[in-house]
Amino acid sequence: MDLDLAAAYDRCRELHRRHGRTYYLATRLLPAWKRRHVHALYGFTRYADEIVDQTDALPPAERAARLDDWGGRFVAGLHGAQVTDPLLPAVLHTIAVFDLDREDFASFLKSMAMDLTVTSYRTYEHLLDYMEGSAAVIGTMMLPILGSSDPVAAREPARQLGFAFQLTNFIRDVGEDLARGRTYLPDEDLAAFGVTRDDLVACHAAGRASGPVRELIRYEVTRAQAHYLAAAPGVVLLDGASQACIRTAYLLYGGILDEVAAQDYDVFARRATVPQRRRLGVATRALLTPAGSPVAVPGPRLR
């Protein structure tokens, strides 16, 4: 491997280690040769996200221009152009090694661009359209790297796991998203529970959720659980050496829902996180679980 490519993989791994704590831990359970490719995908998605969310001082048009420029260099690299970039060589190499679907990457970049102009979603169907590019395609990008005994049957569970993970993040991070001027809880759901965006802002400022907001979050948790349920059959369809990784990620992300429930669905009181001891315990048990064992669907005991 040439020095530029090795450096790009190292850059992706560092982004993953720094920002993707849960998934980075799970990735360490993969065979060493697969890890760098997962780091490459994470690095690609994280860097695009940083262009959108970590440059808030810049006007949307300038952030859009930066995302478009970076996406253009990525597309040029797909067509064989030499790319000078800290991390793109790694993802381009990974795409070539596994012949990943280029349309998944185009869909992802399209959803990232939506975050620059779209601040809310009217219905869950509209939100799913966004998450198709920002979450479901991550599952289908990952599938060839993880390997599967039946890639066709594993594809839909992989998409569902992407939905489950992202909806879990949306539930946990309502306050952070509000601070960026966005809400990912559908407008029709807010209306159904008598909640307005101003109510969410007030709860965020107070550091405490109202009763209607707690009920709204409880509802969204059940919706996330449905995606985890749909994703569960796919874990045992993965290559045996990849199952511990995804089992760990599945249970740890699902464990965030346990923490949300434990704080009575108040996502403003504190950020729901899985304690380190539990994280390590889940990873250890996943590593010791025989390949092919069904995965337990995570989620709180709904009250």
N, C-alpha and C positions, 0 to 999 in steps of 0.2 A: 504494500500500500504506500502511495507517495505521501510526502510530508503534509501537503495541503489537505489531502483527504483525511489523513489521520487527525490533523488538527481540527477539521470540521466535525468529525465524530466526537472528539474530546469536548468541543464547544457545545454540542448537542447534549452530551452526557452531563455537563456542568449545569446547563439550563434545567435539565430534568431533575438533577439532584437538588438544586436550589428551590425550584418552584413546584415540583410534582411529588411531594413527600410520600403520599400514599402509594402512588403508582410506581415511583422509583423503588420503594421497598419491594413491591410485588415483582418488578422487573428483575430484581436480583435473584429471583428463584428460577429464572430461565437459564438454559444452557448459555455459556459465555458467548458463543458465536452469534446468538440471536439478539443479545442485549443491545449491541451497538445499533442495530437496525431499529429497534424500538426507541432508543434514544434519538435517533435521527428523525423519526416521525414526530416525537414529542417536541424536539427542537424546532421543527418546521412550524408546527401549530402554535407553539408558545411565542415564537418570534413574531408571527403574524398578529397574534393577540396583543403583544406588546406595542406594536405599531399603532394599533387601534386604541388601547386602553392606557398605555404608559406615557402618552404624549398629549395629555389633556390640555396642556397650556397652548397647544397649537390649534388653529381653527380646523374644523372638519375637512375643508377643502385641501389643506396641506397634508393632513393625515391620509386622506384618500389618495393624494398624489404619491405619497411615500409607499402606501400599500400597493398601488398600481405599478410603481417603478419596480418594487421588489418582486411582485408577481410576474412582471414582464421579464425580468432577468431569470426567474425560475422557468418560465415557458421557453425562453431562448435556450436555456440549458437542456431542457427536454429535447430540443431539436438539434443538440450537438454543439451549441456555442460554448466557448470557454467562459466560465463564470468566476468572477472575482467576488467572493463573499465569505464571511466567516463560517457559515454552516450549510449553505445550499449544496456544496459538493457531496456532503454526506447523504442528504435526502435524495439527490439525483442518482447517486450510486445505489442506494437501497431500492429505489423504483426500478432501476435496471436489473438488479440481481433477482428481484421477485416478480418482475413484469407487472407492477401494480397498475391498477386502472387509473389512467390520467384524469378521467372525468371526476373521480372522487376528489382530486386536488382542486380542480376547477370549482366544484361545488363548495368546497371548504372556503376558498378565497372569496367566493360570492357571498357566503354568509358573513364572513368577516367584514366585508364592505357594507353589509346591511347594518352592522352595529354603529356605523358612522352617521346614519340618517334615521334609522328606525328606533323609536324610544319605547314602544309598547306593541302588544299584539292583541287583536280584538278577540280572537277565539283560540282554543287549543289547537285547532287545525292549522291556523296561521302560524302558531308557535312551532308546530311540528314541521312545517315547511322550512322554517329557519333551522331547526335542529337536524333536519335531514343533512344539511351541508356542514353544520358545526359539530355534529355528534355521531349520527348514524354512519357517515362515511369513514369516521375514525375506526369504527369496528370493522368495516370491510377492508380498509387499508391494512389493518393489523392481521387479518385472517391468514393471508398467505405466509406471513412471517411466523405466526404461531403454528401453522400447519393443522390439517384436519383429515380425519378418515373419510369425511363426507362434506366437502366444501360447499356443495349446493344446499344441503340441509342445515349447515352451520351458519349460512349467510344471514338469515333473518334473525336468529338469536344474537348474532354479533351486532346487528343494527340496533336491536332492542336494548342491548347492554349499553350502547352509546347513548341512547335516549335516557336510560335509567341513571347513568352517571351524571349526565348534564342536568337533568331535572333535580337530582339530589343537590348539585351545586347551586342551582337557582333557588331552591328552598333554603339552603343554608345561608346564601349570600344576598338575601333581599336588601339588606342595608347597604352593602358595598355597591350593589348595582344602582340603588337609588342615588347614591353619591355621584355616580357617573351619569345620572340623568335618564336611567333606563329601568323599566320593570319587565320582568319575564313571566310574571304571573298574569294569565290572560285577563283582559278587561271584563269579559263575561263572567269569570269566576269571582272577581272582586265584587261585581254587581250582585251576584247571587248571594253573597254573604254580607251585603250592605256595607262594603268597604270601598273607600275612594283612595286615589293616589295620595291625596292630602292626608288621609288617615295614616297611610304607611309612613309618610314623611314625619308626621307628628310622633308616631310610635318610635321611629328611628331616633328622633331628637330626644325623646324621653328615656330611651333605653329599656322600653317595656312594651310588650304587645297588648293590645286591647282584646277583649273576649272575642269579638267578631274576627279579628285578624288571626287569633289562635285557631278558630274553627276553619278559616280559610287555609291555613298551613296544614292542619290535620287532613283536609280534603286533598291537598296537593301531595301529601305523603302517601295516601292510598293510591293516587294516580301513579306515583313513582314505583310503588310496590308492584303494580300491574306490569310495568316494563321489566322489572327484575324477574317476575314470574315467567314472562315470555322468553327471557334470556337464559334461564336456568338450564334447559335441555342442551344448549350449545356447549356448555363447559366440558361435558364428557365426550363431545365430538372432536375436541382438540387433540393434537398429538399428546401422548402421555407426558412428555417432558415439558409441555406448556401448561398443563392443567393447574399445577400449584400456583403459578403466577396469576392466572385469571381467577382462580378460586379465591386467592388472597385479595385481589383488587375488588372482586364482587362482594366479599363479606365486609371488607373495610369501608367501601363506599356505602354499602347498605347499613353499616354500623352507624354512619352519620345520622340516618333516620332514627335509630335507637336513641341517639343523644338528643335529637330534636324532641322526641316524645318525652324523654326523661326530664326535659326542662319545660314540660307542658306546652310544647309547640310555640314557645316564645323565642323566636329567632333573633330578637333584638336585645335580649338580656345578655347574651354572650354568644360567641361563635361556636357552633357545635363541632367538636372534634373528638375523635376516638383516642382515648388515653394510650400513651406509649406502651405500657405493659400489655394492654389488650392487643395492640397492633402486632407486637412481637409474638404474642401467643397465637394469634390467628395465622401468621406467616409460618410458624413452626408446625402447627397442626396441619396446615395445607400441604406442607412439604412431606409430612408423614402419612397423609391420606393416600390410599392406593388409587392409581389412575382408574377412571371409570366410575368412581363413587359419585352418586348424585350430590348436587350442591343444595344446601339448605337455603330456602328463599329468605333473605333478610327482611327485617322490618319490625317496627315496634308492635307491642300488643296494643291495639287500638282500643281506646276507652270511650 
